[in-house]
Amino acid sequence: MKFGTKAIHAGVEPDPTTGAIMTPIYQTSTYVQESPGKHKGYEYSRTHNPTRTALQNALAALENGKHGICYASGLAATDAVLKLFRPGDEIIATNDIYGGSYRIMKRIFEPFGLVFHFVNMTDINEVKSAISDKTKLIWMETPTNPLLRLIDIEQITAICREKGIQSVVDNTFASPYLQNPLDLGADIVMHSVTKYLGGHSDTVMGALMTNNDELAKQLAFIQNASGAVPGPQDCFLVLRGIKTLHIRMQRHCENAFKVAHWLETHPKVGKVYYPGLASHPGHDLARRQMRDFGGMLSFELKGDIYEDAVKTMERLNVFSLGESLGGVESLCTHPASMTHASIPKEEREKVGLKDTLIRLSVGIEDVEDLIEDLAQAIG
Ligand SMILES: *Cc1c(COP(=O)(O)O)cnc(C)c1O
């Protein structure tokens, strides 16, 4: 089945009691049993809920995975992955990583004894030299946030297989429409469903997909035992959101491509970070690894003056200033003070994330209005 058909049909069956074409919101905590232990597969909603089951199956199908497991947020999904490991285990993660992922690794799991190494994963030698006999996991995120760097998933998962190391890809920025890490050898794909999968800035949720039965069992165990589950109303909203994922992504990509090219030729604009530009160092890899280049881009103004960047962000009207991304509406973010404030300034600067960087989540509005808005804001 092709992607658009899966986005609309996968995992969703007409409701068995009424034939309702849309999966109902099963707003219930418990299920009546006929006699002790004799039930219809549902006992308690932390463990299973029919609305969540439908969504988990749909999400698994979109990533070409056998199993989908949903969590209360993207970070709750990350938390579940990290709970697979034990004190002394080493984890290698990309150094240009979502701020909250860095925070949960350094501030929650490092004190429990996990050891993290943050490396530049665009350089395969840096990855190789960080591997020891205690390395248990390699955590990738590509394209990276906010610098849109490209990591070669196939190259890294090949090393992981050779050394018996597990691999995870945070696929939030690309969405399953653009890239399917399980097909490229990853053991687990992680999503902040909050972003493109939900797509309407109305839900916070996370998900993990895998083809590995044993991993799926452990992750479902953590889902139930730790209890960070999404509610049925949120599952319904995401089920609705993913029906248009392919159409939304097409427009996100089209608009971002045009905005990136327009910015690149603007006399006041310095560097533009977008994998679809021939000037992007990961452009060739993006062409191989992704089906299109996505809706996210970042840029700097010439002169690198902090006040200029702030004024530009304040003057934007169609782009709203805020955290998050992947919704139908365009958003503008200042990574240094918002999404990446939890990474120390020296660490940010080491990876090239300047305080003057502006990140755009290009929405699906008419692109002429987006460019006009940027033109008046940059001045
Ligand atoms: C937002 C985001 C997360 C965290 O997800 P939440 O749903 O906010 O918990 C993780 N990774 C990336 C790349 C993100 O953009």
The ligand as an ORCA input file, in Angstrom:
! r2SCAN-3c Opt
* xyz 0 1
  C       9.565     18.496     20.268
  C      10.633     17.533     20.053
  C      10.885     16.503     20.978
  C      10.125     16.381     22.284
  O       8.784     16.070     22.089
  P       7.600     16.554     23.071
  O       6.388     16.006     22.414
  O       7.661     18.049     23.126
  O       7.873     15.946     24.401
  C      11.887     15.598     20.685
  N      12.618     15.693     19.554
  C      12.410     16.664     18.652
  C      13.254     16.712     17.419
  C      11.421     17.624     18.868
  O      11.240     18.603     17.981
*
